[in-house]
């Protein structure tokens, strides 16, 4: 009669024989990824700021992966069209999402048919960028205290453009924390909002420092304050911050990469490593800085922590302001 030890060894041998053909392809599939082009879905049109960054990162990532990174623009519905499409794609590493703060804002602004908190998995944060409060050249106020005083004297007559959730939230925070009645004017994009600001149709606009800089330099609009926590933004180093007048006022954005939630660990880890190398590339850093973006890489674990804080922060801010999705 065989000993218990011999019996266990025989069972292990049979089990290994049975599982070997099944386990081997799964392991090789993980190692082989990617074997075909990878889509990077951008929730804005071609030529938008997010698209520019995505194409730069995609170009460098393609060289490292040895496969084309195909940029697929799916704009509309405050990025919900792209997000919803991505979460329903196979979780095989061949569909990536170019993520923005709408991931953490939209669950509190819209009735979504999906949950980005559960259905998207973080891979890496790539960049950060702040906003600047702009005014039309004819607007008499030249500082945050002056504009709040003017808004208090003329309720509802000062207008602030809202071409998206983050700049719109800036307008709402200006109202709630400044305790003034400002008219928020919705726009379908940043370009028409900037056009109307330059033409004097609206008075104020929170814009990314990267897109605002050339318009300010050309004298088409005037910069009043940045939305950083402290002074010294690289694009507007001399400007005061809104927080100097309204403590705690901070408005920033970030860009990152996410994937459908069930994407295999091996794929996420490979992407994480390659994106870290891409963001360490001096050429990438210089080109991002030229576009007003601050390289700010975070791996998947740290990006997950950042997202958790952002979900909490935006839930509080959106409830505070009573802001609704446009």
C-alpha positions as CSV (number, residue, x, y, z in Angstrom):
1,X,0.0,0.0,0.0
2,X,1.3,3.4,-0.9
3,X,2.2,5.9,1.8
4,X,0.1,9.1,2.2
5,X,3.2,11.0,1.0
6,X,3.4,8.9,-2.2
7,X,-0.3,9.3,-2.8
8,X,-0.1,13.1,-2.5
9,X,2.8,13.2,-4.9
10,X,0.9,11.1,-7.4
11,X,-2.1,13.4,-7.1
12,X,0.0,16.5,-7.6
13,X,1.6,14.9,-10.7
14,X,-1.9,14.1,-12.2
15,X,-3.2,17.6,-11.4
16,X,-0.2,19.3,-13.0
17,X,-0.6,17.1,-16.1
18,X,-4.3,18.1,-16.4
19,X,-3.8,21.8,-15.7
20,X,-0.6,22.3,-17.6
21,X,-2.2,22.8,-21.1
22,X,-4.7,25.2,-19.6
23,X,-2.4,27.3,-17.5
24,X,0.4,27.6,-20.1
25,X,-1.6,29.6,-22.7
26,X,-2.9,32.0,-20.0
27,X,0.7,32.7,-18.8
28,X,2.0,33.1,-22.4
29,X,-0.9,35.4,-23.3
30,X,0.0,37.7,-20.4
31,X,3.6,37.8,-21.5
32,X,2.8,38.3,-25.1
33,X,0.6,41.3,-24.7
34,X,0.3,43.4,-26.8
35,X,0.1,41.3,-30.0
36,X,-1.9,43.9,-32.0
37,X,-2.7,47.7,-32.0
38,X,-4.0,49.2,-28.8
39,X,-6.7,51.9,-28.7
40,X,-6.4,54.9,-26.5
41,X,-9.8,56.5,-26.2
42,X,-9.8,60.3,-25.8
43,X,-13.1,61.9,-24.6
44,X,-12.5,65.1,-26.6
45,X,-12.2,66.0,-30.2
46,X,-8.9,65.9,-32.2
47,X,-6.8,69.0,-31.5
48,X,-8.1,69.6,-27.9
49,X,-5.6,69.8,-25.1
50,X,-6.3,66.3,-23.9
51,X,-5.9,65.0,-27.4
52,X,-2.5,66.6,-27.8
53,X,-1.2,65.0,-24.7
54,X,-2.7,61.6,-25.6
55,X,-1.0,61.7,-29.0
56,X,2.4,62.6,-27.5
57,X,2.1,59.8,-24.9
58,X,0.7,57.4,-27.4
59,X,3.6,58.0,-29.8
60,X,6.2,57.2,-27.1
61,X,4.2,54.3,-25.6
62,X,3.9,52.7,-29.1
63,X,7.7,52.7,-29.5
64,X,8.1,50.9,-26.1
65,X,5.3,48.4,-26.7
66,X,6.2,47.6,-30.3
67,X,2.6,48.1,-31.4
68,X,0.7,51.1,-32.7
69,X,-1.3,53.2,-30.2
70,X,-4.4,54.2,-32.1
71,X,-6.0,57.4,-30.8
72,X,-9.8,57.2,-30.9
73,X,-11.7,60.4,-30.2
74,X,-15.1,59.9,-28.7
75,X,-16.3,63.4,-27.6
76,X,-19.6,64.3,-26.2
77,X,-21.9,64.3,-23.1
78,X,-19.2,65.7,-20.8
79,X,-16.9,62.7,-21.6
80,X,-19.7,60.2,-20.6
81,X,-19.9,58.8,-24.1
82,X,-16.3,57.8,-24.1
83,X,-16.3,56.5,-20.5
84,X,-19.4,54.4,-21.0
85,X,-18.0,52.9,-24.3
86,X,-14.7,52.0,-22.6
87,X,-16.3,50.2,-19.6
88,X,-18.2,47.9,-21.9
89,X,-15.1,46.9,-23.9
90,X,-13.3,43.6,-23.3
91,X,-10.9,43.9,-20.4
92,X,-7.9,42.6,-22.4
93,X,-5.6,45.5,-22.4
94,X,-6.4,46.6,-25.9
95,X,-8.7,49.5,-24.9
96,X,-7.2,52.3,-22.7
97,X,-9.0,55.4,-21.5
98,X,-7.4,58.9,-21.3
99,X,-8.9,59.9,-18.0
100,X,-9.6,63.4,-16.7
101,X,-11.3,64.8,-13.6
102,X,-14.7,64.1,-15.1
103,X,-14.2,60.5,-13.9
104,X,-14.6,61.8,-10.3
105,X,-17.0,64.6,-11.0
106,X,-19.7,63.1,-13.2
107,X,-21.0,60.5,-10.8
108,X,-22.2,63.5,-8.7
109,X,-23.4,65.6,-11.7
110,X,-25.3,63.1,-13.8
111,X,-27.4,59.9,-13.6
112,X,-25.0,57.6,-15.2
113,X,-25.7,54.1,-16.6
114,X,-22.3,53.0,-15.4
115,X,-20.1,53.6,-12.3
116,X,-16.6,54.8,-13.1
117,X,-15.7,54.1,-9.4
118,X,-16.2,50.4,-9.9
119,X,-15.8,49.9,-13.7
120,X,-12.6,51.7,-14.4
121,X,-9.2,50.7,-13.1
122,X,-6.4,53.2,-12.6
123,X,-3.1,52.6,-14.4
124,X,-1.1,55.8,-14.0
125,X,-1.5,59.6,-13.5
126,X,0.5,61.5,-16.0
127,X,0.1,65.3,-15.6
128,X,-1.3,68.1,-13.5
129,X,-2.4,71.6,-14.6
130,X,-4.0,74.5,-12.9
131,X,-6.5,77.2,-13.9
132,X,-6.4,80.9,-14.2
133,X,-9.4,83.3,-13.7
134,X,-9.7,85.5,-16.8
135,X,-11.7,88.6,-17.4
136,X,-12.7,90.4,-20.5
137,X,-10.6,93.5,-21.3
138,X,-13.6,95.8,-20.7
139,X,-14.4,94.3,-17.3
140,X,-13.6,97.0,-14.7
141,X,-12.5,94.7,-11.8
142,X,-8.8,93.9,-11.9
143,X,-8.6,91.6,-8.8
144,X,-10.8,89.1,-7.0
145,X,-11.8,91.5,-4.2
146,X,-12.8,94.1,-6.8
147,X,-14.9,91.6,-8.8
148,X,-16.6,90.3,-5.7
149,X,-17.4,93.9,-4.7
150,X,-18.8,94.6,-8.1
151,X,-20.9,91.4,-8.1
152,X,-22.3,92.3,-4.7
153,X,-23.2,95.8,-6.0
154,X,-24.8,94.4,-9.2
155,X,-26.4,91.0,-8.4
156,X,-26.8,88.8,-11.4
157,X,-25.0,91.2,-13.8
158,X,-21.5,89.7,-13.6
159,X,-21.3,86.6,-15.8
160,X,-18.9,83.6,-15.7
161,X,-18.6,81.1,-18.6
162,X,-18.9,77.4,-17.9
163,X,-17.5,75.2,-20.7
164,X,-17.2,72.1,-18.6
165,X,-17.5,70.7,-15.1
166,X,-14.2,72.0,-13.7
167,X,-14.3,75.6,-14.9
168,X,-18.1,75.6,-14.2
169,X,-17.3,74.5,-10.6
170,X,-14.9,77.5,-10.4
171,X,-17.8,79.8,-11.2
172,X,-20.0,78.1,-8.6
173,X,-17.3,78.3,-5.9
174,X,-16.8,81.9,-6.7
175,X,-20.5,82.4,-6.1
176,X,-20.9,80.3,-2.9
177,X,-17.6,81.3,-1.2
178,X,-17.8,84.9,-2.3
179,X,-21.5,85.1,-1.3
180,X,-22.4,86.9,-4.5
181,X,-24.9,86.4,-7.3
182,X,-23.0,85.6,-10.5
183,X,-24.7,84.4,-13.6
184,X,-23.2,81.2,-14.9
185,X,-23.3,80.8,-18.7
186,X,-22.9,77.2,-20.1
187,X,-20.8,76.6,-23.2
188,X,-20.3,73.4,-25.2
189,X,-16.6,74.0,-25.5
190,X,-13.7,76.2,-24.3
191,X,-13.1,77.9,-27.7
192,X,-16.5,79.5,-27.9
193,X,-16.3,80.6,-24.3
194,X,-12.9,82.3,-24.9
195,X,-14.3,83.9,-28.0
196,X,-17.2,85.4,-26.1
197,X,-14.9,86.5,-23.2
198,X,-12.6,88.3,-25.7
199,X,-15.7,89.9,-27.3
200,X,-17.1,91.0,-24.0
201,X,-20.2,88.8,-24.1
202,X,-19.2,87.3,-20.8
203,X,-17.1,88.8,-18.0
204,X,-15.2,85.9,-16.4
205,X,-13.9,82.5,-17.3
206,X,-11.8,79.9,-15.5
207,X,-9.4,78.5,-18.2
208,X,-6.5,76.1,-18.1
209,X,-3.2,78.1,-17.8
210,X,-1.9,76.3,-20.9
211,X,-4.7,77.5,-23.2
212,X,-5.1,80.9,-21.5
213,X,-1.4,82.0,-21.8
214,X,-1.4,83.0,-25.5
215,X,-4.7,84.9,-25.3
216,X,-3.4,86.9,-22.3
217,X,-0.1,87.5,-24.0
218,X,-1.9,88.9,-27.0
219,X,-4.0,91.2,-24.9
220,X,-7.3,89.6,-25.9
221,X,-8.2,88.8,-22.2
222,X,-6.8,89.7,-18.8
223,X,-5.6,87.3,-16.1
224,X,-6.8,88.1,-12.6
225,X,-5.7,85.2,-10.4
226,X,-4.6,81.6,-10.5
227,X,-6.4,78.7,-8.8
228,X,-3.2,77.2,-7.2
229,X,-3.0,76.8,-3.4
230,X,-0.1,79.3,-3.5
231,X,1.6,81.8,-5.8
232,X,4.2,80.8,-8.4
233,X,2.4,79.1,-11.3
234,X,5.1,78.7,-14.0
235,X,2.8,80.3,-16.6
236,X,1.7,83.2,-14.4
237,X,4.3,83.6,-11.6
238,X,3.4,87.1,-10.5
239,X,-0.4,86.6,-10.2
240,X,-2.1,86.3,-6.8
241,X,-4.3,83.3,-6.1
242,X,-8.0,83.2,-5.6
243,X,-7.3,81.5,-2.3
244,X,-5.7,84.7,-1.0
245,X,-9.2,86.2,-1.0
246,X,-11.3,83.1,-0.6
247,X,-9.3,80.7,1.6
248,X,-9.3,77.0,0.5
249,X,-10.2,77.9,-3.1
250,X,-8.3,75.5,-5.3
251,X,-9.0,74.3,-8.8
252,X,-6.7,71.9,-10.6
253,X,-7.0,69.2,-13.3
254,X,-5.0,66.1,-14.1
255,X,-4.6,63.6,-16.9
256,X,-4.1,59.8,-16.6
257,X,-4.7,56.4,-18.1
258,X,-7.4,53.9,-16.9
259,X,-8.7,50.6,-18.2
260,X,-11.8,48.4,-17.9
261,X,-11.9,47.2,-14.3
262,X,-11.2,43.5,-15.0
263,X,-8.0,44.1,-17.1
264,X,-5.4,41.5,-16.0
265,X,-2.8,42.6,-13.4
266,X,0.1,41.6,-15.7
267,X,-1.2,44.0,-18.4
268,X,-1.7,46.9,-16.0
269,X,1.8,46.4,-14.5
270,X,3.4,46.4,-17.9
271,X,1.5,49.6,-18.9
272,X,2.4,51.2,-15.6
273,X,6.2,50.5,-16.2
274,X,6.1,51.7,-19.7
275,X,4.2,54.9,-18.9
276,X,6.7,55.6,-16.1
277,X,9.5,55.4,-18.7
278,X,7.5,57.6,-21.1
279,X,7.0,60.3,-18.5
280,X,10.7,60.2,-17.5
281,X,11.7,61.0,-21.1
282,X,13.2,64.5,-21.2
283,X,11.6,65.1,-24.6
284,X,8.1,64.3,-23.2
285,X,8.7,66.5,-20.2
286,X,9.9,69.4,-22.3
287,X,6.9,69.2,-24.7
288,X,4.4,68.9,-21.9
289,X,5.9,71.9,-20.1
290,X,5.7,73.8,-23.4
291,X,2.0,73.1,-23.4
292,X,1.6,74.4,-19.8
293,X,1.4,70.9,-18.2
294,X,3.3,69.7,-15.2
295,X,4.5,66.1,-15.5
296,X,3.3,64.3,-12.4
297,X,3.5,60.6,-12.7
298,X,1.8,58.3,-10.2
299,X,1.8,54.5,-10.4
300,X,-1.5,52.6,-10.1
301,X,-1.5,52.3,-6.3
302,X,-0.9,56.0,-5.8
303,X,-3.2,57.0,-8.5
304,X,-5.9,54.9,-6.9
305,X,-5.4,56.9,-3.6
306,X,-5.5,60.2,-5.5
307,X,-8.8,59.2,-7.1
308,X,-10.3,58.2,-3.8
309,X,-9.5,61.6,-2.4
310,X,-10.8,63.3,-5.5
311,X,-14.1,61.4,-5.3
312,X,-14.5,62.6,-1.8
313,X,-13.5,66.2,-2.5
314,X,-15.7,66.6,-5.6
315,X,-18.7,65.1,-3.9
316,X,-18.4,67.7,-1.1
317,X,-17.8,70.6,-3.5
318,X,-20.6,69.7,-5.8
319,X,-23.0,69.4,-2.9
320,X,-21.8,72.7,-1.4
321,X,-22.4,74.6,-4.6
322,X,-25.6,72.7,-5.7
323,X,-24.0,72.4,-9.2
324,X,-25.9,70.3,-11.8
325,X,-24.7,68.6,-15.0
326,X,-25.3,70.8,-18.0
